[in-house]
């Protein structure tokens, strides 16, 4: 897989979206080519798995963009997940989901997010939904936060992947 290009002289929006797309692709690459069982491997004492990270980031994409920015409802499987019984459900349930479905969830969430991003004219535009204090986020803030969170989880994924088969670096071919 070739890494997405990041323009060195793009607009602020183009640059932010390109960096987010880059780290999305890194996370997908870190988990690609592994079996269902390998996606369940964890590094003690952490309970993080590559499958759990894919599932988590699918939820995060839908939560920030579909729910908060666009004001929509979370799609399945998030809308009917037993959050009150298990606040970390997206992590803990990932071991029961086949690899193909985990990749599909993440790619579908990215596609929904990209549609929302494209529909918002200005980076200053505020989210439809607010936090508990009634404050809203700008699209700029959300894009920067998503770059940060996705990149942080790519670091986790790098360590897990290296423990599975020794693969390191952002893209493995």
N, C-alpha and C positions, 0 to 999 in steps of 0.2 A: 504494500500500500504506500502510495506517495503522500507525503504530508501536504495538507492544504497550504496554499501560498498566503502569506501575510503581506499586504502591500506596504512598502516602506514610505510611500507618500500618499496614502489614501486619506479619505476624510476621516473624521473622528468615528463616525458610525461604521464605515467600512473596516477600519482598524479594529474596533471593539468586536464586531461580529466575526472578523477573520480570526482573532485570537481565541474567541470562544469556540469557533469551528475547529481550530487546530487542536485544542485540548479535548474536545469531544472525540475527535478522531484518534487521539493518543489513547484515550480510555478504551475505545473500541478495539484498537490494535493490541493493547495489553491483554485483552481477554480473548482475542481471536485465535483460532486454531487449537483451542483446548477442548477437552472432553467435558461432559457434564460433571464428572467426578473431579476433574482438575479445577473447575470453577468453584468448587466447594472447599478447596484447600485454604487453610488459614495458618498464619504465623502466630504461634503461642507468644504471649498470652492473649493477643487480640482475637476477636471473633470475626474480624473483617474477612471477606472472601471477594474474589473478583466478581462472582455472580451477585453477591450482595451489593457491591459498588455499582454494577450496571443497574440493578433494580432501584437502588437509592437515587441514582442520578436521573433515572426516568421519572421518579416521583418528584424530585426537586425541579426538573424542567417543567413538568405539568403544574406544580404548585405555584412557581413564580410566574410563569407566562400565561398558562391557560386560566388559572384561578386568579392570581393577584393582578396581573397587568390587564387581562381581558375581562375579568369579572365573571368568568364562567365556572361551571362546576367541574370538579375533578372527574376524569373519566375512570372507567374500570381499569385495573382492579382496585384503584385507590378509593373510589367512592364507597365501596362496600367492605373495605378492609376493617378488621377488628382492632382499631387504634386504641380503644379504651382498655382492651385486654393486653395488647402488646404495642406500646408506643414505637418500637423498633421493627414493626411488622415487615417493612420492605427489606430489611436485612435478614431477619430470621426466616421469612418465608421463601427467600430466594433459593434455598437448597432444594425446595420441592418443585422448582420451575425448570423445565428443560432449557438448555443453552440457547436454542433457536428462539424460544419465546423471550428470554431475557434480552437478547439482541434486538428482537422486533419491538419490544416495549420501549427500549431506549431510543432506537431509530425513529419510531412513531412519535415519541414525545418530542424529540428534536425537530421533526417535521412540523408538529403543531406549534412548537415554540417559534420556529422560523416564520410561520405564517403570522403569528401575533406580532413579532418584531417588525415584519414588513408592513403590517397594517398601521403601525404607529408612526406618525409623520415626524415627530421631533423627539430628540433624546430627553428634553425637559418634560415631556408628557408624563403626568402622574398616573400611577396604577389606579385601577378601578376600586380595588379593595384596600383597606387600611389595616395597620397593625392594631393591637389592643388599645393603644393610646390615641387612636384615630389619625395617626400620621400615615401619609402615603409615600411611595418611593418613586423616583423618576426612573424612566427606562434606562438612562445612563447608569444610575446607581445599581440597578438590577443586573445590567450587562457586566459591569465591573465585578459585582459580587459573584456572578456565575462563572466568570473567568477564574476568580480566586478559588472558588469551591471546587470547580472541575480540575484545575491544576493541582490543588492539594490532594485530591483523591487519585490523580495520576501518579503522584509520588507514592501513595500507599500501594497502588496497583503495581508499580515498578518493583517494589520489594517483594510482593506476593508472587509476581510472575517469575522473578529471578529465583525464588525458592523452588518453583515448580520445575523449570527446565533451563535455568541459567540465562535466559534471554534478558538483555538489558538494552536501554536506549528507547527512543520514542517510537521508531518504526522498524519492524522486523522483516520487511520485504513483502 
